[in-house]
Amino acid sequence: MIRDRLYELKPINNDESIEIDSEIEQEDELHNVLNKFLAIRQQINLIRSNIDSMKALVNEQKFHYKDKNIREQMEFLITDSLAKSQNVHKSIKVFQDELAEPCESRIIFRVKNMQLSLIKNEYLNVYREHSLFVEKYEEKLKKILKREAQIMSRNISIEETEELISNREKGPSLFVGNILEETQKAQHELREIVQRHNMLINLEKTMEEIRDMFFHISTYVMEQGSLIQVIEYETENASKNVDKGADELEKARDLQIKALKKKTYILIILLIVLGVIVLILLIT
C-alpha cells in the first residue's frame, strides 16, 4: 500500500521558502548599504573636484582677489566643499552608530565595517587636502594685500603736499589748501568707516573660524578614533598570536612527553630482551 507522504513534504517546503525569503531580504539590505556608501563616495569625489577647480582658478595668471567673478567662485567652492564635508561626516557617524548596535547578519556587518574604513580614509585624505589648500589660498591673499599696502605707503605725505603748495601763488595755494582740508576730512571719515567695516568682517570671520574649529576638532577626533581602532585590531591579533603560541608550546610539551615515554618503553623492552638472552646463555 502506497503511503501518503504529503504531510512530510509540507514542512520542508515551508523551511525552504523561509530560507529563500531571508536570502532575498539580506541581498536587498546589502544593495541598500552599498548604495549609501556609493552616495558618500560621490560626495567625496565632488569635494575633490572642487579642490581641483579652486587650484585652477588660483593658478591662473590673471588671478587677483579684487576680481569679483573669481572671488565669488572661490567662496562658492569653499562653502560647497565645507557643506559636503559636514554631510559626509554626519553619514560616517550614522554608520559608526549602526556598527555599535548588534547586527543579525555577519555579512552585512563585515561589508559595513570594511566600507566604512575605506570611506573614512578617503574622507580624511580629501579633507586634509582641502584644509591645506585653503590655508595656502589665505596666505597668498595676505601676501598680495601686504604688497599692495607697502606700495600705497609710498604715496606723498601731507607735509610734502603742503610744502609743494607753499611754493605756488597765494590764490591757488589757498584754493588747493581748502580742497586738501576737505579731502583730509573725507579721508578721515572714510578710514573710520573702513575700520568699522573691517571690525564687522573680522567678527564674522571669527564666528566662522570658531564654527570651523569645532568641525575640525570633530574630524580630528574621528581620525584619532581610526588610529585607536587600528591599535585595538593589532592588539587583538597579538593577543590571538600569544594564545596560539601558548597552545603550540603545550602541544610541543605533550609531544615531548610522549616521545620520552616511547623511548623509556623501548629501553625497558631492550633490557628485558637482553636479560632473556643472558639467561638463555647462562642456562645453556
C-alpha positions as CSV (number, residue, x, y, z in Angstrom):
1,M,0.0,0.0,0.0
2,I,1.4,3.4,-1.0
3,R,1.8,5.8,1.9
4,D,0.7,9.5,1.7
5,R,3.9,11.5,2.5
6,L,2.5,14.9,1.5
7,Y,2.4,15.9,5.2
8,E,6.2,15.3,5.4
9,L,7.0,17.4,2.3
10,K,5.0,20.5,3.6
11,P,7.4,21.4,6.4
12,I,10.4,21.0,4.1
13,N,8.8,23.4,1.5
14,N,8.0,25.9,4.3
15,D,11.6,25.8,5.6
16,E,13.0,26.3,2.0
17,S,10.6,29.2,1.3
18,I,11.6,30.9,4.6
19,E,15.3,30.5,3.8
20,I,14.8,31.9,0.3
21,D,12.9,34.9,1.7
22,S,15.7,35.5,4.2
23,E,18.3,35.5,1.5
24,I,16.3,37.9,-0.7
25,E,15.9,40.3,2.3
26,Q,19.7,40.1,3.1
27,E,20.5,40.8,-0.6
28,D,18.2,43.8,-0.7
29,E,19.8,45.1,2.5
30,L,23.2,44.6,1.1
31,H,22.4,46.6,-2.0
32,N,20.9,49.3,0.1
33,V,24.1,49.6,2.2
34,L,26.3,49.7,-0.8
35,N,24.2,52.4,-2.4
36,K,24.5,54.5,0.7
37,F,28.3,54.2,0.7
38,L,28.3,55.0,-3.1
39,A,26.4,58.2,-2.4
40,I,29.0,59.2,0.3
41,R,31.8,58.4,-2.1
42,Q,30.2,60.6,-4.8
43,Q,30.2,63.5,-2.2
44,I,33.9,62.9,-1.6
45,N,34.6,63.0,-5.3
46,L,32.7,66.3,-5.6
47,I,34.9,67.8,-2.9
48,R,38.0,66.6,-4.7
49,S,36.6,68.1,-7.9
50,N,36.0,71.5,-6.1
51,I,39.6,71.4,-4.9
52,D,40.9,70.9,-8.5
53,S,38.6,73.8,-9.7
54,M,40.0,76.1,-7.0
55,K,43.6,75.2,-7.8
56,A,42.9,76.0,-11.5
57,L,41.4,79.4,-10.5
58,V,44.3,80.4,-8.2
59,N,47.0,79.3,-10.7
60,E,45.7,81.5,-13.4
61,Q,47.9,84.4,-14.3
62,K,45.0,86.9,-14.2
63,F,44.1,85.8,-10.6
64,H,43.5,88.7,-8.3
65,Y,41.4,88.9,-5.1
66,K,39.7,92.1,-6.4
67,D,38.3,90.1,-9.4
68,K,34.7,89.7,-8.3
69,N,34.0,86.8,-10.5
70,I,36.9,84.7,-9.3
71,R,36.3,85.7,-5.7
72,E,32.7,84.6,-5.9
73,Q,33.7,81.3,-7.5
74,M,36.3,80.7,-4.8
75,E,33.9,81.5,-2.0
76,F,31.2,79.2,-3.5
77,L,33.6,76.3,-3.9
78,I,35.0,76.6,-0.4
79,T,31.5,76.9,1.1
80,D,30.2,74.0,-1.0
81,S,33.2,71.8,0.0
82,L,32.7,72.5,3.7
83,A,28.9,71.7,3.4
84,K,29.7,68.4,1.6
85,S,32.4,67.6,4.2
86,Q,29.8,68.1,7.0
87,N,27.3,65.8,5.2
88,V,29.9,63.1,4.8
89,H,31.0,63.5,8.4
90,K,27.3,63.0,9.6
91,S,26.9,60.0,7.3
92,I,30.0,58.4,8.8
93,K,28.8,59.0,12.3
94,V,25.5,57.3,11.4
95,F,27.3,54.2,10.2
96,Q,29.5,54.1,13.2
97,D,26.4,54.2,15.5
98,E,24.9,51.4,13.4
99,L,28.0,49.2,13.8
100,A,27.9,49.7,17.6
101,E,24.5,48.0,17.6
102,P,24.1,44.2,17.3
103,C,23.6,43.0,13.7
104,E,21.7,39.9,12.7
105,S,23.8,39.3,9.6
106,R,27.6,38.9,9.9
107,I,27.9,39.5,6.1
108,I,26.2,42.9,6.4
109,F,28.3,43.8,9.4
110,R,31.6,42.9,7.6
111,V,30.6,44.9,4.5
112,K,29.6,47.9,6.6
113,N,32.8,47.7,8.6
114,M,35.1,47.4,5.5
115,Q,33.3,50.1,3.5
116,L,33.3,52.4,6.5
117,S,37.0,52.0,6.9
118,L,37.7,52.8,3.3
119,I,35.3,55.8,3.2
120,K,36.8,57.3,6.4
121,N,40.3,57.1,4.9
122,E,39.1,58.7,1.7
123,Y,37.3,61.4,3.6
124,L,40.2,62.3,5.9
125,N,42.6,62.5,2.9
126,V,40.4,64.8,0.9
127,Y,39.6,66.9,4.0
128,R,43.3,67.4,4.7
129,E,43.9,68.3,1.1
130,H,41.0,70.9,1.3
131,S,42.3,72.4,4.6
132,L,45.9,72.7,3.3
133,F,44.7,74.4,0.1
134,V,42.5,76.9,1.9
135,E,45.5,77.8,4.2
136,K,47.7,78.3,1.2
137,Y,45.0,80.4,-0.5
138,E,44.6,82.6,2.5
139,E,48.4,83.1,2.8
140,K,48.5,84.1,-0.9
141,L,45.8,86.7,-0.3
142,K,47.7,88.1,2.7
143,K,50.9,88.4,0.7
144,I,49.1,90.3,-2.1
145,L,47.4,92.6,0.4
146,K,50.7,93.2,2.3
147,R,52.5,94.0,-1.0
148,E,49.8,96.5,-2.0
149,A,49.8,98.1,1.4
150,Q,53.6,98.6,1.1
151,I,53.1,100.2,-2.4
152,M,50.4,102.5,-1.1
153,S,52.5,103.6,1.9
154,R,55.0,105.3,-0.6
155,N,52.5,108.0,-1.6
156,I,53.3,111.7,-0.9
157,S,52.7,112.6,2.7
158,I,50.6,115.6,3.8
159,E,53.7,117.6,4.9
160,E,55.2,117.1,1.4
161,T,52.0,118.2,-0.2
162,E,51.9,121.4,2.0
163,E,55.5,122.2,1.1
164,L,54.7,121.9,-2.6
165,I,51.6,124.2,-2.2
166,S,53.5,126.9,-0.3
167,N,55.8,127.5,-3.4
168,R,52.8,128.4,-5.5
169,E,50.9,131.7,-5.7
170,K,48.7,132.7,-2.9
171,G,45.3,132.3,-4.5
172,P,45.8,128.8,-5.9
173,S,47.5,127.7,-2.7
174,L,44.5,128.8,-0.6
175,F,42.1,127.1,-3.0
176,V,44.2,123.9,-3.0
177,G,44.5,124.2,0.8
178,N,40.8,124.2,1.2
179,I,40.5,121.2,-1.1
180,L,43.1,119.4,0.8
181,E,41.4,120.1,4.1
182,E,38.1,118.7,2.8
183,T,40.0,115.8,1.3
184,Q,41.7,115.0,4.7
185,K,38.3,115.2,6.5
186,A,36.7,112.9,3.9
187,Q,39.7,110.5,4.2
188,H,39.4,110.5,8.0
189,E,35.7,109.7,7.8
190,L,36.4,107.0,5.2
191,R,39.1,105.5,7.4
192,E,36.6,105.3,10.3
193,I,34.0,103.6,8.1
194,V,36.6,101.2,6.8
195,Q,37.7,100.4,10.3
196,R,34.2,99.7,11.5
197,H,33.6,97.6,8.3
198,N,36.8,95.7,9.0
199,M,35.7,95.1,12.6
200,L,32.4,93.6,11.4
201,I,34.2,91.4,8.8
202,N,36.7,90.2,11.5
203,L,33.9,89.4,13.9
204,E,32.1,87.5,11.2
205,K,35.3,85.7,10.2
206,T,35.9,84.9,13.9
207,M,32.5,83.3,14.2
208,E,33.1,81.2,11.1
209,E,36.5,80.2,12.4
210,I,35.0,79.1,15.7
211,R,32.4,77.0,13.8
212,D,35.1,75.5,11.5
213,M,37.3,74.9,14.6
214,F,34.6,72.7,16.2
215,F,34.2,70.9,12.8
216,H,38.0,70.4,12.6
217,I,38.1,69.1,16.1
218,S,35.3,66.6,15.3
219,T,37.2,65.4,12.2
220,Y,40.5,65.0,14.1
221,V,38.6,63.0,16.8
222,M,37.4,60.8,14.1
223,E,40.9,60.4,12.7
224,Q,42.2,59.5,16.2
225,G,39.3,57.0,16.5
226,S,40.5,55.3,13.3
227,L,44.0,55.1,14.8
228,I,42.6,53.6,18.0
229,Q,40.7,51.0,16.0
230,V,43.9,50.0,14.2
231,I,45.7,49.7,17.6
232,E,42.9,47.7,19.0
233,Y,42.9,45.4,15.9
234,E,46.7,44.9,16.2
235,T,46.5,44.3,19.9
236,E,43.7,41.7,19.4
237,N,45.8,40.0,16.7
238,A,48.8,40.0,19.1
239,S,46.7,38.5,21.9
240,K,45.5,35.8,19.5
241,N,49.0,35.0,18.4
242,V,50.1,34.8,22.0
243,D,47.3,32.4,22.8
244,K,48.1,30.4,19.7
245,G,51.8,30.3,20.7
246,A,50.8,29.0,24.1
247,D,48.7,26.3,22.6
248,E,51.6,25.3,20.3
249,L,54.0,25.2,23.3
250,E,51.5,23.0,25.1
251,K,51.3,20.7,22.2
252,A,55.1,20.5,21.8
253,R,55.4,19.7,25.5
254,D,52.8,16.9,25.2
255,L,54.7,15.5,22.1
256,Q,58.0,15.7,24.0
257,I,56.5,13.8,27.0
258,K,55.0,11.1,24.6
259,A,58.4,10.8,22.8
260,L,60.1,10.4,26.2
261,K,57.6,7.7,27.2
262,K,58.2,5.8,23.9
263,K,62.0,5.9,24.5
264,T,61.5,4.7,28.0
265,Y,59.3,1.8,26.9
266,I,61.8,0.8,24.1
267,L,64.7,0.9,26.6
268,I,62.8,-1.3,29.0
269,I,61.9,-3.8,26.2
270,L,65.6,-3.9,25.1
271,L,66.7,-4.5,28.7
272,I,64.1,-7.4,29.0
273,V,65.3,-8.9,25.7
274,L,69.0,-8.6,26.8
275,G,68.1,-10.2,30.2
276,V,66.3,-13.1,28.5
277,I,69.3,-13.6,26.1
278,V,71.7,-13.6,29.1
279,L,69.6,-16.1,30.9
280,I,69.4,-18.4,27.9
281,L,73.2,-18.2,27.6
282,L,73.7,-19.0,31.3
283,I,71.4,-22.0,31.1
284,T,73.0,-23.4,28.0
